């Protein structure tokens, strides 16, 4: 199939924690670190909602090897800049024990606007995600991709989960970040849209009713990017390791490509009820890979490993076409065997009983593979 050259590019955004190496708490130092990082990276490094956060965005990549190289480069430079200022960098969906009330909101007008509109939700928005953009130039087809991809989001969420702790407590969730984010009014898995026009009409109605200020504040787990000709997948916790981030990027692109080809062939898709999709997401956030997930196609709970293998089978032709099957399938199976980020953090805490040791572990995992 002949495709536009800009289709199925990949861009990855990661949000990191700024850590005080003595207390292991979050530290509001982005304004000091940002100029240092910008000297090496330019505008691909940005502030986020809280001053204890810093965000990177890869350039447009055409392969997973490019994604890996860029993530290694960006993590390395951010860690170096933070070190100059006496800090560390950690990649996990939540900080294990820092208090939201001690964080300082970034002065950027966009974030001040979030505070005006959403108040306490913004104060408690001390979470760290990974967003993957996949280039799809035709917006009508992009909507059809979204419709098909929504049933496969929960396995990705379960694999990427890295936020079991919140305010010094084991929440019982693998991705508590998902639950914090899910309180926002325009968030979570999207509904099915019949066309781009219907999608746009919903977004415009949300703006017209004052529900959101503008289109970039529609925060569905999968959405059309307002800035780029991409479909943006926003559901994952930031991954502790580069390997896991590459795994997520590879799975997301192969999912988008598979759904694109099915849409082009006009194959029927599962119009699964929104309630079941939300239940599947909750299950993935709650348990991660530790028990059963919901197979929404057959409407029953199945062992996590079984659903992950079904997902891999679904995207395998696309992964093979890109030459990514061996790498991505190995990373997925290693994650299932070893445990996602949440499981591994809990293992450290069970072994030492110290959340400070969990932070040290996250910092070490963030460094892994960048030397």
C-alpha positions in Angstrom: 0.0 0.0 0.0 1.4 3.4 -1.0 1.3 5.8 2.0 2.2 9.5 2.4 5.8 9.8 3.5 4.8 11.6 6.7 2.4 8.9 7.9 3.4 6.6 10.8 6.2 8.8 12.0 6.6 8.7 15.8 7.1 11.4 18.4 7.3 10.7 22.1 6.8 13.1 25.0 8.0 12.2 28.5 7.4 14.1 31.8 10.0 13.7 34.5 10.3 14.3 38.2 12.9 16.6 39.6 14.3 15.0 42.8 16.2 16.3 45.8 19.0 13.7 46.2 19.1 14.2 50.0 15.4 14.0 50.9 14.3 12.2 47.7 11.3 14.5 47.6 10.2 16.5 44.6 12.0 19.8 44.2 10.6 22.9 42.4 13.6 23.7 40.3 12.5 23.6 36.7 13.2 27.4 36.2 16.8 26.8 37.2 17.3 23.6 35.2 15.5 24.7 32.1 18.1 27.2 30.9 20.8 24.6 31.4 18.9 22.0 29.5 18.0 24.4 26.7 21.7 25.1 25.9 22.0 21.4 24.8 18.4 20.7 23.6 16.7 23.9 22.6 12.9 24.0 22.6 12.3 20.3 22.9 12.6 20.6 26.7 9.6 22.4 28.4 8.2 23.2 31.8 5.0 21.4 32.9 2.1 22.2 35.3 4.3 21.9 38.5 7.7 23.4 38.9 9.0 20.0 40.1 8.3 18.6 36.6 10.2 18.9 33.3 9.1 17.6 29.9 10.9 16.5 26.8 9.7 15.8 23.3 11.6 13.9 20.7 11.9 15.2 17.2 9.8 13.4 14.5 11.2 9.9 14.2 10.7 7.4 11.4 11.9 4.3 13.3 12.1 2.8 16.8 15.9 3.0 16.6 15.6 6.8 16.1 13.1 6.9 19.1 15.6 5.0 21.3 18.5 7.3 20.2 16.5 10.4 20.9 15.2 9.2 24.3 18.8 8.3 25.3 20.0 11.7 24.2 17.2 13.7 25.9 17.3 11.8 29.1 21.1 12.1 29.3 21.0 15.9 28.8 18.1 16.5 31.2 19.9 14.4 33.9 23.1 16.3 33.3 21.4 19.7 33.5 19.6 18.6 36.7 22.9 17.4 38.2 24.5 20.8 37.6 21.7 22.3 39.8 22.2 19.6 42.4 19.2 17.4 41.5 18.3 14.1 40.1 15.7 13.0 37.5 13.2 10.2 38.0 10.7 8.7 35.5 7.6 7.3 37.1 3.9 8.1 37.0 3.7 9.5 40.5 6.2 10.3 43.2 6.0 7.8 46.1 5.6 10.3 48.9 5.9 14.0 48.1 2.8 16.1 49.0 0.9 17.8 46.3 0.3 20.8 48.6 4.1 21.5 48.7 4.4 21.8 44.9 4.6 25.2 43.2 2.6 25.8 40.1 4.5 26.8 37.0 4.0 30.5 36.1 3.1 29.8 32.4 -0.3 31.3 31.6 -1.6 28.0 30.3 -1.1 26.4 33.7 -2.4 29.4 35.6 -5.5 29.0 33.4 -5.9 25.4 34.5 -5.7 26.5 38.1 -8.5 29.1 37.5 -10.7 26.6 35.8 -10.1 23.4 37.7 -8.8 24.5 41.1 -8.1 21.5 43.4 -7.8 19.1 40.4 -4.9 21.3 39.2 -3.3 21.4 42.7 -3.2 17.7 42.9 -2.0 17.2 39.3 1.4 15.9 40.3 1.5 13.1 37.8 3.9 12.2 35.0 2.9 10.7 31.7 4.1 9.5 28.3 2.4 10.7 25.1 3.1 9.1 21.7 2.2 10.8 18.5 1.7 8.8 15.3 1.7 10.6 12.0 -1.6 10.2 10.1 -2.1 13.0 7.6 -5.7 12.3 6.6 -7.9 13.4 9.5 -10.9 11.4 8.4 -8.9 8.2 8.4 -7.4 9.2 11.7 -10.9 9.2 13.3 -11.4 5.7 12.0 -8.1 4.7 13.5 -9.2 6.1 16.9 -12.5 4.1 16.7 -10.6 0.8 16.2 -7.7 1.5 18.6 -9.8 2.3 21.7 -10.4 -1.5 22.4 -6.7 -2.1 22.7 -5.6 0.7 25.0 -5.9 -1.2 28.3 -3.1 -3.6 27.5 -0.8 -0.7 26.9 -1.8 1.0 30.1 -1.1 -2.3 32.0 2.3 -2.7 30.5 3.3 0.9 31.2 1.9 1.3 34.7 4.5 2.8 37.1 2.5 4.7 39.8 1.5 2.5 42.7 2.4 5.0 45.5 0.8 8.3 46.4 1.4 10.5 49.4 3.4 7.7 51.2 0.7 5.1 50.7 0.5 2.0 48.5 -2.7 2.8 46.7 -3.4 -0.7 45.6 -3.3 0.5 42.0 -0.7 -0.2 39.4 -1.4 3.2 37.7 -2.8 5.5 40.3 -1.9 8.3 37.9 -4.7 7.1 35.7 -7.2 7.6 38.6 -6.0 11.1 39.4 -6.1 12.0 35.7 -9.5 10.4 35.3 -11.2 13.0 37.6 -10.7 15.6 34.9 -14.0 16.3 33.1 -12.8 15.7 29.5 -10.5 12.7 30.0 -10.4 8.9 29.6 -11.1 6.8 26.6 -13.0 8.5 23.7 -16.3 7.6 22.3 -16.8 6.4 18.7 -17.1 9.2 16.2 -18.8 8.8 12.8 -16.6 11.3 11.1 -14.1 14.1 11.6 -17.0 16.5 11.4 -18.8 14.9 14.4 -15.5 14.9 16.3 -15.0 18.6 15.6 -18.6 19.4 16.5 -18.2 17.8 19.9 -14.9 19.7 20.5 -16.5 23.0 19.4 -19.5 22.3 21.7 -17.2 21.8 24.6 -15.6 25.1 23.9 -18.9 26.9 23.3 -20.3 25.7 26.6 -17.2 26.8 28.5 -16.4 23.2 29.4 -12.9 23.6 28.0 -11.1 26.8 27.0 -9.7 25.6 23.7 -9.2 22.3 21.8 -5.8 21.4 23.3 -7.6 21.0 26.6 -9.7 18.1 25.4 -7.7 15.4 27.2 -9.0 12.1 25.8 -6.7 9.1 26.0 -6.6 9.2 22.2 -7.2 12.4 20.3 -6.4 14.3 17.1 -3.5 16.6 17.8 -4.3 20.2 17.3 -0.7 21.1 16.5 0.5 18.2 14.3 -1.0 15.8 11.7 -1.0 13.0 14.3 -3.1 10.8 16.4 -1.9 11.3 20.0 -2.0 8.5 22.5 -2.0 9.9 26.0 -2.9 7.1 28.3 0.5 5.7 29.6 2.4 6.5 32.7 5.9 7.7 31.9 8.1 4.6 31.8 11.0 4.1 34.2 13.4 2.8 31.5 14.2 3.7 27.9 13.5 0.1 27.0 9.9 0.3 28.3 9.4 3.7 26.5 10.5 2.2 23.2 8.2 -0.8 23.8 5.2 1.6 24.3 6.1 3.6 21.2 6.5 0.5 19.1 3.1 -0.9 20.3 1.3 2.4 19.7 2.7 2.9 16.2 1.9 -0.7 15.2 -1.6 -0.4 16.7 -2.2 2.8 14.7 -0.9 1.2 11.5 -2.9 -2.0 12.0 -6.1 0.0 12.6 -5.3 2.3 9.6 -5.0 -0.7 7.3 -8.3 -2.2 8.6 -10.0 1.2 8.1 -8.7 1.4 4.5 -10.0 -2.1 3.8 -13.3 -1.0 5.4 -13.2 -4.0 7.8 -15.8 -4.0 10.5 -14.7 -3.1 14.0 -16.0 -3.7 17.5 -18.3 -0.9 18.5 -17.8 -1.8 22.2 -19.9 0.1 24.7 -18.1 3.0 26.4 -18.9 1.6 29.9 -17.0 -1.6 29.1 -14.0 0.3 27.7 -13.9 2.4 30.9 -14.1 -0.8 33.0 -11.2 -2.3 31.1 -9.1 0.8 31.7 -10.0 0.8 35.4 -9.0 -2.9 35.7 -5.7 -2.2 33.9 -5.0 0.7 36.2 -6.0 -1.2 39.3 -4.2 -4.5 38.7 -1.7 -3.9 35.9 -0.3 -7.3 34.9 -0.9 -9.0 38.2 -4.3 -10.7 37.5 -7.0 -10.7 34.9 -7.7 -7.9 32.4 -10.9 -7.4 30.4 -11.0 -8.7 26.8 -13.7 -6.3 25.6 -14.1 -8.1 22.3 -15.5 -11.2 24.0 -16.7 -9.3 27.1 -15.0 -11.4 29.7 -12.0 -11.3 32.1 -8.9 -13.2 31.0 -5.4 -13.6 32.4 -3.3 -10.5 31.7 -0.7 -12.6 29.8 -3.4 -14.0 27.5 -4.7 -10.6 26.6 -1.2 -9.3 26.0 -0.4 -12.2 23.7 -3.7 -11.5 21.8 -2.7 -7.9 21.4 0.8 -8.9 20.2 -0.8 -11.2 17.6 -3.1 -8.3 16.4 -0.2 -5.9 15.8 2.4 -8.5 14.7 2.1 -8.0 10.9 2.8 -4.3 11.4 5.7 -4.9 13.7 7.2 -7.4 11.3 6.8 -5.0 8.4 8.8 -2.4 10.3 11.4 -4.9 11.4 10.4 -4.3 15.1 8.8 -7.6 16.0 11.8 -9.2 17.7 12.6 -6.2 19.8 9.1 -5.2 20.8 7.8 -8.7 21.5 10.9 -9.4 23.6 10.4 -6.2 25.6 6.7 -7.0 26.1 7.4 -10.5 27.3 10.2 -9.3 29.5 7.9 -6.8 31.1 5.2 -9.5 31.7 7.8 -11.8 33.2 9.8 -9.2 35.2 6.8 -7.0 36.2 5.9 -3.5 35.1 7.2 -0.4 36.9 4.6 -0.6 39.6 5.4 -4.2 40.4 9.1 -3.6 40.6 8.7 -0.5 42.8 6.6 -2.6 45.2 9.3 -5.3 45.3 11.8 -2.7 46.4 9.5 -1.4 49.1 8.7 -4.9 50.3 12.4 -5.7 50.5 13.5 -2.5 52.4 10.4 -0.9 53.8 11.7 2.6 52.7 10.0 4.7 50.1 13.3 6.6 49.8 14.8 3.4 48.4 11.9 3.3 45.9 12.9 6.7 44.7 16.5 5.7 44.4 15.4 2.7 42.4 13.3 4.9 40.0 16.3 7.2 39.6 18.6 4.3 38.7 16.0 2.8 36.3 15.7 6.2 34.6 19.5 6.1 34.0 19.5 2.6 32.6 20.7 2.3 29.1 21.7 5.9 28.6 25.5 5.5 29.2 
